Amino acid sequence: MEALLQRPLLDEPIDLESLAGCINGRLIVTGDDEYEAARHVHQAAVDARPLAIVRAADARDVAFTVLFARDNELELAIRGGGHSAAGHGTVDGGLVLDLADMRGLHIDPDARVAWAQPGLTAIEFTEAAAAHGLATPFGDTGSVGIAGLTLGGGIGWLVRKHGLTIDALIGVEIVTADGRQLVANALEHADLFWAVRGGGGNFGVVTRFQYRLFPVAMVLGGAVLLPPTSDVLRGLVDVARAAPRELSTISFLVNAAPPLPFLAPEHHFKPAVIAMFVYDGDPEAGQAAIEPLRRLATPLGEMAMPMPYPAIYQFTAEGANPSASSMRSGFFAALDDEAIETILGEMAAAPGAGMDFTQIRVLGGAMADVSSEATAFAHRDANVMVTVHAAHGEDRATADAWINRYFGLLAPKTNGVYSNFLDDEGEGRVREAYPSATYQRLSHVKRRYDPSNLFRRNQNIRPR
Ligand SMILES: Cc1cc2nc3c(=O)[nH]c(=O)nc-3n(C[C@H](O)[C@H](O)[C@H](O)COP(=O)(O)OP(=O)(O)OC[C@H]3O[C@@H](n4cnc5c(N)ncnc54)[C@H](O)[C@@H]3O)c2cc1C
């Protein structure tokens, strides 16, 4: 350890063997059989070749790796589930700290508390908790890592009933840039605990999360497919906002509806609005809650059935496949007629051979119960989140030209963005993820825990 702490002379080669000798996990370098698979992340457009990948086994490995990167001036990428849209889980020429082998999970069903390591995915955690009739709210896709998702905020199927993932976070164990392992919660390092609830991976490497669990057993889940009209989009937002908070919806405007068994063949691969939902409560009350969705237009198809909560992830399993795409997102107070016409018009002009989509999430409910100062995720009053995905396909330039024009039309109507839905969009956009006072506070915490900005391969907050 002592050897690692000494800064090598600049012309001295980086002694990866000394790192390999210190850790309980594995070090993967160029030429190893595993290297090709290990260097890739979910964002297939990022083709980085790291100097080495550390598959950490424990918090001690994390501390060694952090100090090794610091002392060798290596750019450090932290990888949980590898789903960052910007591909921040890998890095050209630097060191990747991959936490995928740290998947320990301890659930105390009586206390309704879980301790979880950062290599777990949302589906792994959710299935284990469901065995006790419990859940912590994560996102819409099972393969996403709990680590990155939590640190950005976490907006998913239970957002209106139970709030963001960070609203269920009790504390973390975190290795900071100086290699110390700290506990951060409401009582200890409270500034750090505030910052990690929305400020992303800027402050250290979380080695354990402590979450609250809620009783969640059977839910009414499924989708209502509707024709893609302005009345439907307008009505969708109104209905979802007025719904009881047990109902959370995530809707997709697509150009090619998948050939779902409950969709008549004439609608396969045609434009549609797929209004997916989870109603966490009595299934009959859930049927009543989605009835206004059905009345927006004659549904093209529908599936609504009681299911164990983790089953909803089967419907979004395709999102687990790595893909090359660009993304633009923003929060809205409301979708006015002009925004709706932009969405419909631009989707009709999408170049992506049916692979592009616009996602509309209606928020509110428990997410808005928490004060905007309580956590670094501060856009608590956002009612709607619109996210555009452009598949790169054969031609990234065309995809990016479309998404930039499309989002350029929507951008003036947005009020902030979710940091976890940022692509590689530059510092100005990172600042939009936080109101100015929140950003200032984050950058003070950053200076305290990471003054040299070691943790910068992320949606980066500059140390003040
Ligand atoms: C298909 C898909 C669906 C999604 N759906 C949702 C959704 O419904 N709701 C939602 O809120 N988000 C969603 N996201 C966004 C997702 O939350 C972010 O991409 C998140 O960063 C992914 O976390 P990860 O651990 O998988 O990613 P990684 O790429 O591994 O990590 C992303 C960043 O998080 C930081 N990080 C990761 N682990 C740690 C750690 N242990 N300590 C410190 N920093 C760490 C690092 O800065 C890293 O660059 C989705 C993403 C995808 C690709």
The ligand as a Tripos MOL2 file, in Angstrom:
@<TRIPOS>MOLECULE
LIG
   53    58     1     0     0
SMALL
NO_CHARGES

@<TRIPOS>ATOM
      1 C1        -32.1510    1.0510  -20.8190 C.3       1 LIG1
      2 C2        -32.0380    2.0970  -19.7230 C.ar      1 LIG1
      3 C3        -33.1430    2.3670  -18.9390 C.ar      1 LIG1
      4 C4        -33.0600    3.3290  -17.9170 C.ar      1 LIG1
      5 N1        -34.1600    3.5870  -17.1520 N.ar      1 LIG1
      6 C5        -34.0680    4.4370  -16.1160 C.ar      1 LIG1
      7 C6        -35.1800    4.6810  -15.2760 C.ar      1 LIG1
      8 O1        -36.2660    4.1680  -15.4830 O.2       1 LIG1
      9 N2        -35.0210    5.5370  -14.2410 N.ar      1 LIG1
     10 C7        -33.8390    6.1350  -13.9720 C.ar      1 LIG1
     11 O2        -33.7700    6.8630  -12.9760 O.2       1 LIG1
     12 N3        -32.7700    5.9510  -14.7630 N.ar      1 LIG1
     13 C8        -32.8590    5.1160  -15.8260 C.ar      1 LIG1
     14 N4        -31.7820    4.9330  -16.6420 N.ar      1 LIG1
     15 C9        -30.5960    5.7550  -16.4500 C.3       1 LIG1
     16 C10       -29.6850    5.1460  -15.4150 C.3       1 LIG1
     17 O3        -30.1780    5.4290  -14.1250 O.3       1 LIG1
     18 C11       -28.2880    5.7410  -15.5400 C.3       1 LIG1
     19 O4        -27.7730    5.4650  -16.8070 O.3       1 LIG1
     20 C12       -27.3690    5.2090  -14.4560 C.3       1 LIG1
     21 O5        -26.2030    5.9740  -14.4140 O.3       1 LIG1
     22 C13       -27.0080    3.7760  -14.7160 C.3       1 LIG1
     23 O6        -26.3610    3.2320  -13.6210 O.3       1 LIG1
     24 P1        -25.3150    2.0430  -13.8490 P.3       1 LIG1
     25 O7        -24.7250    1.7290  -12.5420 O.co2     1 LIG1
     26 O8        -25.9720    0.9690  -14.6300 O.co2     1 LIG1
     27 O9        -24.3130    2.7560  -14.8490 O.3       1 LIG1
     28 P2        -22.7280    2.9710  -14.8700 P.3       1 LIG1
     29 O10       -22.4480    3.3720  -16.2700 O.co2     1 LIG1
     30 O11       -22.0340    1.8190  -14.3170 O.co2     1 LIG1
     31 O12       -22.5460    4.1750  -13.8870 O.3       1 LIG1
     32 C14       -22.9430    5.4680  -14.2550 C.3       1 LIG1
     33 C15       -22.1840    6.4520  -13.4060 C.3       1 LIG1
     34 O13       -22.6000    6.3200  -12.0680 O.3       1 LIG1
     35 C16       -21.4960    6.4900  -11.2110 C.3       1 LIG1
     36 N5        -21.3570    5.2790  -10.4030 N.ar      1 LIG1
     37 C17       -21.7420    4.0240  -10.6960 C.ar      1 LIG1
     38 N6        -21.5210    3.2290   -9.6450 N.ar      1 LIG1
     39 C18       -20.9990    3.9930   -8.6720 C.ar      1 LIG1
     40 C19       -20.5910    3.7620   -7.3410 C.ar      1 LIG1
     41 N7        -20.6930    2.5670   -6.7720 N.pl3     1 LIG1
     42 N8        -20.1010    4.7910   -6.6300 N.ar      1 LIG1
     43 C20       -19.9970    6.0250   -7.1690 C.ar      1 LIG1
     44 N9        -20.3730    6.2960   -8.4260 N.ar      1 LIG1
     45 C21       -20.8800    5.2900   -9.1600 C.ar      1 LIG1
     46 C22       -20.2940    6.7720  -12.0560 C.3       1 LIG1
     47 O14       -20.1170    8.1640  -12.1640 O.3       1 LIG1
     48 C23       -20.6900    6.2220  -13.3970 C.3       1 LIG1
     49 O15       -20.0850    6.8960  -14.4520 O.3       1 LIG1
     50 C24       -31.8410    4.0160  -17.6900 C.ar      1 LIG1
     51 C25       -30.7370    3.7340  -18.4890 C.ar      1 LIG1
     52 C26       -30.8220    2.7930  -19.4980 C.ar      1 LIG1
     53 C27       -29.6290    2.5200  -20.3600 C.3       1 LIG1
@<TRIPOS>BOND
     1     1     2 1
     2     2     3 ar
     3     2    52 ar
     4     3     4 ar
     5     4     5 ar
     6     4    50 ar
     7     5     6 ar
     8     6     7 ar
     9     6    13 1
    10     7     8 2
    11     7     9 ar
    12     9    10 ar
    13    10    11 2
    14    10    12 ar
    15    12    13 ar
    16    13    14 ar
    17    14    15 1
    18    14    50 ar
    19    15    16 1
    20    16    17 1
    21    16    18 1
    22    18    19 1
    23    18    20 1
    24    20    21 1
    25    20    22 1
    26    22    23 1
    27    23    24 1
    28    24    25 2
    29    24    26 1
    30    24    27 1
    31    27    28 1
    32    28    29 2
    33    28    30 1
    34    28    31 1
    35    31    32 1
    36    32    33 1
    37    33    34 1
    38    33    48 1
    39    34    35 1
    40    35    36 1
    41    35    46 1
    42    36    37 ar
    43    36    45 ar
    44    37    38 ar
    45    38    39 ar
    46    39    40 ar
    47    39    45 ar
    48    40    41 1
    49    40    42 ar
    50    42    43 ar
    51    43    44 ar
    52    44    45 ar
    53    46    47 1
    54    46    48 1
    55    48    49 1
    56    50    51 ar
    57    51    52 ar
    58    52    53 1
@<TRIPOS>SUBSTRUCTURE
     1 LIG1         1 GROUP 0 **** ****
